[in-house]
Amino acid sequence: MINIMKRRGFTLIELMVVIVVMGALLILNVVNLRETQASARDTERTTDIETLASHLESFYTAGTDTSSTVGRYPSTSLIASGQLPIKVLVVAGGGGGGSSTSNESGGGGGAGAVLYNASKNISIQSYQVTVGDGGAGGSNGGSGLQGGTSTFSDINANGGGSGGKTNSNGKDGGSGGGGAGAQDGSTNDRGYSTNNSLTTGGADFHGNYGGLGQWRANGKSGGGGGGAGGIGGSGYDGATEPGGPGKMNGGVGWATDISGVSTLYGGGGGGASIAYWGAGGTGGGGNGTQNGQGAPATAYTGGGGGGGGTAGGGNGGSGIVIISYPGTSMTATGGTITYTDATNQNPRSTTPYTGGNTVHTFTSSGTFTVTSLMTNTIQQMLRDIDTASLTAPGQTDWTQTFISAYDTSPSGQAQPTGNNINPVPSINQYIYQPLKSDGSLCTLESQDCRKFNLYYKVEKLDTATNNCPDISTKICMVTSKNQ
């Protein structure tokens, strides 16, 4: 008789051990594969950056196929990333001057907020532009009205605060209105600067508070409205300044040459009294009155209206929006179009200057429409560079991965930590940062772009290197030879 031996199978514990071992091996293989893939992508990033740096150095030494310009690198206008930096000035309407029932003591209107962005990124689309009206001056002892808000994209400038009416405070706004003349030895408070978004759209804010309204033995004295560049002067009290006019002046405005002519915007309105009057701040502010109606502010400056008496305060000045960009970098419509030369001077309305700027001025609300950007500039300037070198690993659209910097550190010194570059690169971005000799960002082809930095981020960085010194951020940087 043949004995058939029974064969024993794997125990549950043995099966579990096998499964665990196989799972561990699988995990190790997956981890190794992912690390290998990440290293391969990092190698591709490094190769892309080195290729781009080589083309930029060729541009520096040999210029382009169509230009013999040498000894400089391209500006940020080289970048065709679907966006282009422009300069934008947004000025809100000025506040109206206050009035009084007697003694000509209305406060001056505050100027509209003045917001300026030297590098606002835009794309091909339409942008609504709102230009705020000046606030009406007060009448028969009433307060003036606040100026209207001006806007462009996400930049919002608040209208100027109105000047104080009889025995009342100035109103808050882009710049505060001046307080009205006080009585019984007291003072009336000034209006304060309260722009609702001081850094909206990356814009620098300019605005100040108004002056105090005062009392003196033989009359009242309204404070001046705040200006974009200076505070409003307070009224005089007769004790410290027995015969002195001048304290009621409106605050001075803020100057810019974005239009091609250096111009002050946002002067505060002057205050009023029975004996003297405050001058409007330079920048369109209206004068206060000694015995009558406050003067209106200059249109399209955002200046505050002058304070007045029973005849009323002056109207605030309307605002303005101005946009400027390198003349050949894009095409756009809207507003009144003028052209400035390569030094941003000598504006004219006919033929564009070679290497100059195009300026769009809006004195009323409208639409700024970008119809095209120079998407082929980079191939022309960098001698037909393969756009694959501009495309981060795993991405398909190079215009979304190769983008320009729009900020630099206050000292202008590049640090490869990602702390002074804006935007900070992700693993899907290459950031080009051209710099002038003083270390500031080079945004125009008419500027002398003397060096550059290229930033990128890697996925794996176990050991710091010269190009990638910070393991924590994994931000790497390649610099130009001319550093």
JOPE-V887555 format. One record per residue. PHI is phi as a letter, one per 40 degrees, with the letter a starting at -180 (NA if undefined). OMEGA is omega in radians with two decimals (NA if undefined). Layout:
BEGIN
PHI	OMEGA
PHI	OMEGA
END
This chain:
BEGIN
NA	-3.10
c	3.09
c	3.09
c	-3.10
c	3.07
c	-3.14
c	-3.12
c	3.09
c	3.12
c	3.04
c	3.13
d	-3.13
c	3.13
c	3.10
c	-3.14
c	3.12
c	3.14
c	-3.13
c	-3.14
c	-3.13
c	3.13
c	3.11
c	3.13
c	3.11
c	3.12
c	3.13
c	3.13
c	3.12
c	3.13
c	3.14
c	3.14
c	3.12
c	3.14
c	3.12
c	3.11
c	3.12
c	3.12
c	3.12
c	3.12
c	3.11
c	3.11
c	3.08
c	3.10
c	3.11
c	-3.14
c	3.12
c	3.11
d	-3.09
c	3.13
c	3.10
c	3.13
c	3.12
c	3.12
c	3.11
c	3.11
c	3.11
c	3.08
c	3.08
c	-3.12
c	-3.04
c	-3.02
b	-3.10
g	-3.12
b	3.11
c	-3.08
b	-3.09
a	3.13
c	3.12
c	3.14
b	3.08
g	3.09
a	3.08
b	3.09
c	3.08
c	3.11
c	3.10
c	3.02
c	-2.94
c	3.03
b	-3.04
b	-3.05
g	3.10
b	3.12
a	3.12
c	3.08
b	3.04
b	-3.10
b	3.00
b	3.12
b	-3.11
b	3.13
c	3.09
c	3.13
c	3.13
c	3.10
c	3.09
c	3.11
c	3.11
b	-3.06
a	3.07
c	3.12
a	2.99
g	2.98
f	-3.01
b	3.11
c	3.10
c	3.10
c	3.11
c	3.08
c	3.11
c	3.00
c	3.08
c	3.08
b	-3.12
b	-3.08
b	3.06
b	-3.09
c	-3.10
a	-3.13
c	-3.10
c	3.09
b	3.14
b	-3.13
c	3.11
a	3.08
b	3.12
b	3.08
c	3.11
b	3.09
b	3.10
b	-3.09
c	3.05
c	3.00
c	3.11
c	3.13
c	3.07
c	3.11
c	3.13
b	3.04
f	3.08
g	-3.11
b	3.09
c	2.97
c	3.11
b	3.10
c	3.09
c	-3.12
c	3.13
c	3.02
b	-3.10
a	2.90
a	-3.10
f	-3.13
c	3.07
c	-3.08
b	-3.12
b	-3.13
c	3.07
c	-3.12
c	3.10
c	-3.12
c	3.07
c	-3.09
c	3.03
c	-3.09
d	3.06
f	3.13
b	-3.10
c	2.95
c	-3.09
c	3.09
c	3.10
i	3.10
d	2.82
b	-3.05
c	3.04
c	3.09
c	3.08
c	3.09
c	3.08
d	-3.07
c	3.10
b	3.04
f	3.05
g	-3.09
b	3.06
b	3.00
b	-3.00
c	3.08
c	2.93
c	-3.08
b	-3.12
c	-3.07
b	3.08
c	-2.99
c	-3.12
a	-2.98
c	-3.13
b	-3.14
d	3.12
g	-3.13
g	-3.05
c	3.00
c	-3.08
c	3.10
b	3.14
a	-3.08
a	-3.13
c	3.14
c	-3.14
c	3.11
c	2.93
c	-3.04
b	3.06
b	3.01
b	-2.98
d	-3.08
b	3.09
i	-3.11
b	-3.03
a	-3.12
c	3.11
c	3.08
c	3.10
c	3.09
c	3.11
b	3.13
c	-3.09
b	-3.11
a	-3.12
c	3.08
c	3.11
c	3.11
c	3.05
c	3.13
b	-3.02
b	3.08
g	3.12
c	3.12
c	3.11
b	-3.02
d	-3.13
b	-2.93
c	2.97
c	2.98
h	-3.11
c	-3.06
c	-3.07
c	3.04
c	3.11
c	-3.12
c	3.14
c	-3.12
b	-3.01
b	3.02
a	3.13
b	-3.09
d	-3.12
c	-3.03
h	3.09
b	3.12
c	-3.03
b	3.06
c	3.08
b	3.01
g	3.01
c	3.13
c	3.09
c	3.11
c	3.11
c	-3.09
b	2.99
a	-3.13
c	-3.02
b	-3.07
b	3.06
a	3.12
c	3.11
c	3.04
c	3.13
c	3.09
d	-2.99
h	3.01
g	-3.14
c	3.11
c	3.11
c	2.95
c	-3.10
b	3.02
c	-3.09
a	-3.12
i	-3.11
c	3.09
c	-3.11
c	3.08
c	3.06
c	3.11
c	-3.14
c	3.04
g	3.07
b	-3.04
g	-3.14
c	3.10
c	3.10
c	-3.14
c	3.09
c	-3.11
a	3.11
b	-3.11
c	3.13
c	3.04
h	3.06
c	3.13
c	3.10
c	3.05
c	3.11
c	3.09
c	-3.13
c	-3.12
a	3.03
b	-3.12
b	-3.12
b	-3.13
b	3.11
a	3.10
d	-2.93
d	-3.08
b	-3.04
c	-3.08
a	2.99
b	-3.08
a	3.11
b	3.08
h	3.13
g	3.06
c	-3.02
c	3.04
b	-3.08
b	3.06
b	-3.08
c	-3.05
c	3.09
c	-3.12
g	3.09
b	3.06
f	-3.13
c	3.06
a	-3.03
b	-3.09
b	-3.03
c	3.06
c	3.05
c	2.99
c	-3.13
g	-3.11
c	-3.09
b	3.00
b	-3.06
b	3.05
b	-3.12
b	3.11
b	3.03
b	3.01
a	-3.08
c	-3.11
a	-3.10
b	3.04
b	-3.05
b	3.06
c	-3.08
c	3.10
a	2.98
b	-3.09
c	-3.07
c	-3.13
b	-3.07
c	-3.02
c	3.10
c	3.14
c	-3.05
c	-3.11
b	3.00
f	3.03
f	3.08
c	3.09
c	-3.08
c	3.04
c	3.11
c	3.13
b	-3.05
b	-3.13
c	-3.12
d	3.12
g	-3.14
b	-3.10
b	-3.07
b	-3.08
c	-3.13
c	3.10
b	-3.12
b	3.12
b	-3.01
b	-3.09
c	3.01
c	3.04
b	3.06
a	3.05
a	-3.11
c	3.13
d	-3.12
c	-3.13
g	-3.12
c	-3.12
c	3.06
b	-3.05
c	3.11
b	-3.09
g	-3.08
c	-3.07
b	3.13
b	-3.10
b	0.13
c	3.03
c	-3.05
c	2.93
c	3.12
c	-3.14
b	-3.06
b	2.92
b	-3.06
b	3.11
b	-3.10
b	3.06
c	-3.07
b	3.00
c	-3.09
c	-3.12
c	3.11
g	3.12
c	-3.08
c	-3.12
c	-2.99
b	-3.09
b	3.10
c	3.10
c	3.14
c	-3.10
c	-3.10
c	-2.95
c	-3.13
a	3.11
a	2.97
b	3.04
b	-3.11
b	3.03
a	-3.11
b	3.14
b	3.14
c	-3.11
b	3.09
a	-3.12
c	-3.11
b	3.13
c	3.08
b	3.13
c	3.14
c	-3.08
b	-3.01
c	-3.03
b	-3.11
c	-3.05
c	-3.11
c	-3.09
g	3.07
c	-3.13
b	-3.10
a	2.98
b	-3.10
b	3.09
c	3.08
c	-3.11
c	-3.13
b	NA
END
